[in-house]
Amino acid sequence: MSDAKKGDLVQIHKIILEPDQRPENLPPSTKSVAYECWIKGFLLDENAKLGNEVKIETFIGREMWGTLYRVNPTYDHNFGEPQKEILSIGSEVKHQLEKQQQ
């Protein structure tokens, strides 16, 4: 979906600092890229298309401006691959608690 109307959940993109505005004490690989953010909120403009500059209200009520990046954004994060070392913790704790109750 590329069209959004007032009240739709959207995500905007903003450049906070350009590379030349970043502190000198950063590693070169970090300093060489812009410091940017993506913010989710509700569109305040009547309508917009991807790439338009828009105004949104965030979930906590802040008004922000940025480039419309996505309409109806999803959460696509995860916790990565299961770690072998911690898979058995739950059953080990349960076993230890059962031993203490005996």
Backbone as a chain_set.jsonl record, in Angstrom:
{"seq": "MSDAKKGDLVQIHKIILEPDQRPENLPPSTKSVAYECWIKGFLLDENAKLGNEVKIETFIGREMWGTLYRVNPTYDHNFGEPQKEILSIGSEVKHQLEKQQQ", "coords": {"N": [[0.859, -1.186, 0.0], [0.644, 2.18, -0.917], [-0.589, 4.593, -0.58], [-1.761, 6.802, 1.902], [-4.098, 7.836, 4.401], [-5.49, 10.365, 6.539], [-5.072, 9.541, 9.928], [-4.244, 6.931, 9.495], [-1.998, 4.291, 10.428], [1.383, 4.826, 10.174], [4.839, 4.839, 9.055], [7.615, 6.888, 9.409], [10.658, 8.27, 8.058], [13.675, 9.732, 9.103], [16.511, 11.831, 8.905], [18.748, 12.376, 11.373], [21.37, 13.297, 11.992], [23.738, 14.299, 9.62], [26.595, 12.693, 8.057], [28.84, 14.495, 8.262], [28.136, 15.958, 10.472], [28.394, 14.436, 12.682], [29.945, 13.365, 15.798], [33.51, 13.688, 16.262], [34.862, 11.682, 17.642], [33.879, 9.19, 16.991], [34.072, 5.835, 15.619], [35.538, 5.469, 12.354], [33.924, 3.973, 10.525], [31.403, 4.265, 11.575], [31.059, 7.032, 11.748], [30.981, 7.702, 9.076], [28.455, 7.357, 8.062], [25.03, 8.496, 7.944], [23.133, 9.462, 10.864], [20.187, 8.094, 11.565], [16.574, 7.686, 11.838], [13.555, 5.772, 12.267], [10.178, 6.236, 12.658], [7.092, 5.401, 14.123], [3.634, 6.201, 13.818], [0.521, 8.061, 13.765], [-0.941, 9.316, 10.857], [-1.23, 12.77, 10.306], [-1.697, 14.466, 8.231], [-4.028, 15.047, 5.53], [-3.899, 13.234, 3.34], [-1.389, 11.136, 1.796], [1.495, 10.073, -0.101], [3.97, 7.486, -0.485], [7.212, 8.662, 0.215], [6.494, 11.328, 0.421], [6.758, 14.338, 2.399], [5.619, 14.314, 5.648], [3.438, 14.792, 8.522], [3.168, 13.337, 11.699], [1.464, 11.848, 14.534], [2.84, 10.441, 17.329], [2.655, 7.348, 19.249], [2.814, 8.176, 21.867], [1.909, 10.729, 21.759], [3.523, 12.757, 20.654], [4.278, 15.128, 18.106], [5.682, 14.658, 14.98], [7.844, 15.132, 12.125], [8.625, 13.904, 8.895], [9.815, 11.766, 6.206], [7.451, 9.903, 4.471], [7.578, 6.543, 4.871], [6.489, 3.948, 5.143], [3.256, 2.426, 5.018], [0.897, 1.223, 7.314], [2.853, -0.283, 8.969], [4.638, -3.261, 9.878], [5.647, -5.311, 12.67], [8.68, -6.795, 12.643], [10.714, -7.975, 14.056], [12.838, -10.316, 15.831], [14.105, -12.752, 18.182], [16.403, -13.948, 17.4], [18.494, -16.844, 16.687], [17.88, -19.899, 18.524], [19.694, -20.386, 21.543], [21.86, -22.879, 22.401], [22.96, -23.241, 24.939], [21.125, -22.152, 26.751], [18.713, -23.434, 26.445], [17.914, -25.523, 28.129], [17.508, -24.43, 30.625], [15.002, -23.832, 31.899], [13.875, -26.409, 32.499], [15.92, -27.397, 34.134], [15.867, -25.652, 36.356], [13.299, -26.18, 37.305], [13.629, -28.871, 38.069], [15.534, -28.556, 40.135], [14.035, -27.033, 41.987], [12.043, -28.874, 42.624], [13.585, -30.802, 43.907], [14.36, -29.393, 46.196], [11.958, -29.175, 47.553], [11.481, -31.688, 48.506]], "CA": [[0.0, 0.0, 0.0], [1.483, 3.371, -0.997], [-1.378, 5.773, -0.238], [-2.198, 6.844, 3.298], [-5.035, 8.92, 4.693], [-5.435, 10.847, 7.911], [-5.392, 8.546, 10.943], [-3.599, 5.65, 9.226], [-0.713, 4.022, 11.065], [2.451, 4.942, 9.176], [6.208, 4.94, 9.553], [8.387, 7.916, 8.716], [12.112, 8.183, 8.12], [14.29, 11.034, 9.357], [17.954, 11.923, 9.126], [18.994, 13.196, 12.556], [22.666, 13.939, 11.755], [24.483, 13.896, 8.428], [27.917, 12.23, 8.47], [29.738, 15.587, 8.659], [27.658, 16.551, 11.73], [28.586, 13.464, 13.757], [31.134, 13.64, 16.617], [34.801, 13.239, 15.734], [35.391, 10.533, 18.374], [33.257, 7.949, 16.54], [34.876, 5.052, 14.669], [35.314, 5.937, 10.975], [32.825, 3.276, 9.86], [30.159, 4.825, 12.115], [31.001, 8.449, 11.4], [30.809, 7.882, 7.632], [27.044, 7.214, 7.67], [24.093, 9.381, 8.642], [22.405, 8.963, 12.035], [18.82, 8.197, 11.09], [15.576, 6.971, 12.636], [12.258, 5.444, 11.701], [9.217, 6.495, 13.731], [5.718, 5.011, 13.803], [2.603, 7.06, 14.385], [-0.707, 8.225, 12.992], [-0.821, 10.41, 9.902], [-2.033, 13.953, 10.592], [-2.056, 15.064, 6.949], [-5.251, 14.474, 4.955], [-3.485, 12.055, 2.582], [0.025, 11.2, 1.414], [2.072, 8.951, -0.837], [5.333, 7.172, -0.058], [8.19, 9.667, -0.202], [6.037, 12.672, 0.786], [7.044, 14.837, 3.738], [4.354, 14.249, 6.377], [3.424, 15.034, 9.96], [2.488, 12.252, 12.393], [1.399, 11.876, 15.995], [3.338, 9.159, 17.807], [1.822, 6.662, 20.23], [2.822, 8.921, 23.136], [1.356, 12.059, 21.554], [4.454, 13.726, 20.066], [4.134, 15.409, 16.684], [6.976, 14.53, 14.31], [7.833, 15.288, 10.677], [9.602, 13.074, 8.204], [9.44, 11.23, 4.904], [6.606, 8.723, 4.602], [8.371, 5.371, 4.503], [5.655, 2.753, 5.053], [1.877, 2.518, 5.498], [0.58, 0.02, 8.093], [4.091, -1.032, 9.178], [4.546, -4.449, 10.726], [6.783, -5.595, 13.544], [9.327, -7.96, 12.065], [11.903, -8.343, 14.825], [12.799, -11.601, 16.522], [15.154, -12.885, 19.188], [17.522, -14.671, 16.819], [18.542, -18.298, 16.77], [17.918, -20.422, 19.898], [21.034, -20.631, 22.061], [21.918, -24.218, 22.978], [23.319, -23.166, 26.354], [20.014, -21.74, 27.623], [17.49, -24.171, 26.148], [17.524, -26.436, 29.207], [17.437, -23.721, 31.901], [13.688, -23.998, 32.525], [13.716, -27.739, 33.1], [16.897, -27.534, 35.217], [15.351, -24.911, 37.512], [12.158, -26.957, 37.817], [14.183, -30.048, 38.747], [16.152, -28.103, 41.389], [12.968, -26.653, 42.908], [11.409, -30.108, 43.083], [14.518, -31.429, 44.862], [14.315, -28.617, 47.437], [10.675, -29.402, 48.222], [11.451, -33.053, 49.049]], "C": [[0.897, 1.238, 0.0], [0.722, 4.651, -0.688], [-1.814, 5.681, 1.221], [-3.169, 7.998, 3.465], [-4.956, 9.233, 6.178], [-5.875, 9.748, 8.883], [-4.768, 7.185, 10.711], [-2.309, 5.525, 10.035], [0.34, 4.016, 9.973], [3.802, 4.945, 9.871], [6.923, 5.989, 8.721], [9.872, 7.661, 8.915], [12.653, 9.594, 8.258], [15.787, 10.897, 9.483], [18.139, 12.867, 10.315], [20.296, 13.981, 12.399], [23.267, 13.407, 10.465], [25.883, 13.47, 8.876], [28.853, 13.341, 8.944], [29.311, 16.287, 9.95], [27.917, 15.639, 12.93], [29.876, 13.745, 14.512], [32.409, 13.021, 16.038], [35.292, 11.955, 16.406], [34.742, 9.202, 17.992], [34.218, 7.164, 15.652], [34.551, 5.504, 13.243], [34.126, 5.263, 10.284], [31.467, 3.782, 10.343], [29.988, 6.269, 11.669], [30.692, 8.677, 9.919], [29.359, 7.733, 7.161], [26.167, 8.15, 8.49], [23.503, 8.666, 9.867], [20.935, 9.173, 11.708], [17.871, 7.414, 11.984], [14.312, 6.751, 11.831], [11.268, 5.513, 12.846], [7.824, 6.102, 13.261], [4.745, 5.948, 14.489], [1.421, 7.159, 13.439], [-0.612, 9.474, 12.133], [-1.762, 11.551, 10.266], [-2.445, 14.684, 9.321], [-3.306, 14.376, 6.402], [-4.965, 13.214, 4.144], [-2.031, 12.239, 2.179], [0.402, 9.953, 0.635], [3.476, 8.705, -0.291], [6.299, 8.208, -0.613], [7.781, 11.087, 0.101], [6.538, 13.042, 2.182], [5.709, 14.929, 4.471], [4.558, 14.57, 7.852], [2.628, 13.897, 10.595], [2.356, 12.567, 13.878], [1.806, 10.498, 16.474], [2.382, 8.575, 18.843], [1.776, 7.4, 21.568], [2.42, 10.384, 22.959], [2.299, 13.111, 20.997], [4.147, 13.921, 18.59], [5.519, 15.427, 16.061], [6.774, 14.714, 12.811], [8.88, 14.369, 10.092], [9.054, 12.62, 6.868], [8.625, 9.968, 5.104], [7.342, 7.52, 4.028], [7.508, 4.131, 4.289], [4.269, 3.044, 5.613], [1.54, 1.183, 6.158], [1.815, -0.848, 8.317], [3.867, -2.225, 10.11], [5.756, -4.51, 11.643], [7.428, -6.859, 13.022], [10.617, -8.337, 12.79], [11.733, -9.738, 15.42], [13.951, -11.648, 17.512], [16.317, -13.725, 18.69], [17.395, -16.176, 16.98], [18.53, -18.757, 18.232], [19.36, -20.721, 20.31], [21.049, -21.932, 22.847], [22.133, -24.172, 24.496], [22.147, -22.824, 27.26], [18.722, -22.513, 27.398], [17.0, -25.018, 27.31], [17.34, -25.74, 30.559], [16.111, -23.951, 32.614], [13.525, -25.344, 33.194], [14.712, -27.966, 34.226], [16.415, -26.831, 36.485], [14.182, -25.676, 38.139], [12.645, -28.169, 38.592], [14.79, -29.658, 40.102], [15.098, -27.705, 42.413], [12.255, -27.876, 43.456], [12.273, -30.819, 44.11], [14.472, -30.728, 46.21], [13.036, -28.865, 48.223], [10.601, -30.788, 48.834], [12.049, -33.128, 50.428]], "O": [[1.808, 1.341, 0.821], [1.341, 5.706, -0.546], [-2.186, 4.613, 1.705], [-3.082, 9.007, 2.766], [-4.419, 8.454, 6.965], [-6.909, 9.109, 8.69], [-4.752, 6.354, 11.62], [-1.62, 6.512, 10.292], [0.219, 3.303, 8.977], [3.898, 5.04, 11.095], [6.851, 5.985, 7.492], [10.283, 6.934, 9.82], [12.166, 10.529, 7.623], [16.281, 9.953, 10.099], [17.73, 14.026, 10.261], [20.328, 15.187, 12.642], [23.3, 12.196, 10.244], [26.317, 13.846, 9.965], [29.583, 13.159, 9.918], [30.051, 17.124, 10.468], [27.681, 16.035, 14.071], [30.812, 14.304, 13.94], [32.373, 11.965, 15.407], [36.063, 11.209, 15.802], [35.033, 8.181, 18.616], [35.083, 7.752, 15.003], [33.415, 5.88, 12.956], [33.398, 5.915, 9.536], [30.488, 3.733, 9.599], [28.901, 6.676, 11.26], [30.192, 9.74, 9.551], [29.067, 7.959, 5.987], [26.529, 8.545, 9.599], [23.393, 7.441, 9.898], [20.484, 10.312, 11.586], [18.299, 6.584, 12.786], [14.04, 7.447, 10.852], [11.492, 4.912, 13.896], [7.421, 6.426, 12.144], [4.994, 6.429, 15.594], [1.333, 6.437, 12.446], [-0.25, 10.548, 12.612], [-2.949, 11.331, 10.506], [-3.421, 15.433, 9.32], [-3.604, 13.242, 6.778], [-5.701, 12.232, 4.245], [-1.502, 13.35, 2.212], [-0.272, 8.925, 0.699], [4.092, 9.598, 0.291], [6.21, 8.584, -1.782], [8.621, 11.986, 0.051], [6.719, 12.176, 3.037], [4.771, 15.551, 3.974], [5.68, 14.613, 8.355], [1.558, 13.529, 10.11], [3.047, 13.438, 14.407], [1.204, 9.497, 16.085], [1.422, 9.226, 19.257], [0.809, 7.265, 22.318], [2.565, 11.188, 23.879], [1.903, 14.27, 20.877], [3.792, 12.966, 17.9], [6.419, 16.116, 16.54], [5.684, 14.485, 12.286], [9.901, 14.091, 10.721], [7.972, 13.032, 6.449], [9.047, 9.061, 5.821], [7.683, 7.491, 2.845], [7.755, 3.351, 3.369], [4.122, 3.811, 6.565], [1.863, 0.126, 5.616], [1.838, -2.01, 7.912], [3.02, -2.191, 11.003], [6.762, -3.839, 11.412], [6.776, -7.902, 12.965], [11.508, -8.948, 12.2], [10.623, -10.264, 15.498], [14.689, -10.674, 17.656], [17.138, -14.172, 19.491], [16.347, -16.703, 17.353], [19.102, -18.087, 19.092], [20.145, -21.243, 19.519], [20.336, -22.074, 23.841], [21.556, -24.967, 25.238], [22.171, -23.175, 28.44], [17.734, -22.273, 28.091], [15.794, -25.214, 27.465], [17.043, -26.409, 31.548], [16.097, -24.235, 33.812], [13.083, -25.416, 34.341], [14.391, -28.661, 35.19], [16.55, -27.378, 37.579], [14.097, -25.799, 39.361], [12.124, -28.462, 39.668], [14.583, -30.351, 41.098], [15.25, -28.009, 43.596], [11.9, -27.909, 44.634], [11.757, -31.379, 45.077], [14.538, -31.38, 47.252], [13.043, -28.771, 49.45], [9.702, -31.034, 49.638], [12.099, -34.205, 51.021]]}, "num_chains": 1, "name": "protein.A"}
